[in-house]
Amino acid sequence: MSKEQNNLNPSRRAFIKNTALAGAGFYIVPRHVLGKGFIAPSDKLNIAGIGTGGKAEVNLPYAWNNGAENIVALCDVDDNMSKNARKKWPSAPYYKDFREMLDKEHKNIDAVMVTTPDHMHAVHALPCMQLGKHVYVEKPLTHDIYEARMLTQAEKKYKVVTQMGNQGSSGDDTRNVETWIQAGIIGDVHTVHVWTDRPVWPSGVSLPTGDFKVPEGMDWDLWIGTAPYRDYNPAYHPAIWRGWTDFGTGSLGDMGCHFMDVPYRALKLRYPEAVECSVTSVYTGFFQESFYKGSFPPSSKIHLQFPKRENMPPVELIWYDGGIKPKRPSELLPDEAMGETSGGMIFEGTKGKLMGGLFGRNPTLLPTGLMKTAAFPKSKFPFVEGGSEGHQTQWVNACKKGYGAYTSSPFSKSGPLAETVLMGNLAVMSYNYYETDAKGNKSFPGRKQLLWDGENMKITNFEPANQFVKRTYRDGWKLER
């Protein structure tokens, strides 16, 4: 790390203390507490973006809403990724280091949208929350289970409005499926199958090689951030970072919070009590390894077991990715589509089955002919104006109202969901763990059902798996409460 970067990297506690004191009189307290009828100097929300390319090119414009709100600061480690945002909002100060942005601009920031690689979500979001800034963070919320728990707790501690970027949670189909399942349309649900077409990036591959020059305008050290350092390689950046375990969270992280969100809500799930998996293997010449170290497997199947909740029985949620799908339901006619191209979900209950696509789209009873005769209750959950495209705007409007205002995916809900999604990755990583005996023979003790103590974030029957609950950050990075 350069001398200049090191100077910008004080301890998190000192940073938060200094900046909080400097800005104690400006927007740290939500506007709504100033009193009913108070008219602020501006009724626009002042939004900063940490990460300005990729998905941010959707998030920031929706939040900005054609000038209904203000984009007051931009931050990205890569000038090339940020060029469109800087052109769209030329008056917004631009930074490479988010710490410098918060230090200099926090007085003028009400809320922050975090759209960066998964391994940086937590260290970007938590300091903003500690400064009283509302946050919108892309899915899967965090890279690690521990980080997700920290952001969930921070929402309540710092009383800020939060939203995870799983936009389907603001869609009508999600609310309808939730209502129908809880109304008992298909009886007691005991099994849910969820699948995706991901990955669409290289997976199950060895670490890249070659000597490459860091692109002009990119701060590679800041991009690496919390992860173990390695030299720049175009195989990591931009979006293909998702397939590498140090930076992304694989197919589960990319799509799990979209697909699993529907059954998670409908079945009132919380922490799973057990997880097991099987993954695509590669032959090394001596034994089968699940995938190359550092890269997620090309495909996996994961079983998550949930205990009884309220009046609902135990349920098993089975995840499939990389082209693997569940068995086609016998109630589905040969020429009828199962889910959609990107994936799907099937609920199995004691009185029937329900099928849907991404976000629960086009929810359909099986056999499909039942859709003509079944009586469906109206959704008891609030519909979001604009459907899934209103996800960002909904968060903006809630920020103006202050802590306690409704959002579809606040961290109090999306945090535990993200933990469950990441539990699948914990099983995948444990599956690849091996031990060698005195004769050099290798065994894989992690390839069994792992028992999970959700409250204490601990695998109780295989200690090596707990290393994947909370990773060790690179020197100079901390996640302080």
Order of alpha helices (4+ residues) and beta strands (2+ residues): alpha-alpha-beta-alpha-beta-alpha-beta-alpha-beta-alpha-beta-alpha-beta-alpha-beta-alpha-alpha-alpha-beta-beta-beta-beta-beta-beta-beta-beta-alpha-alpha-beta-beta-beta-beta
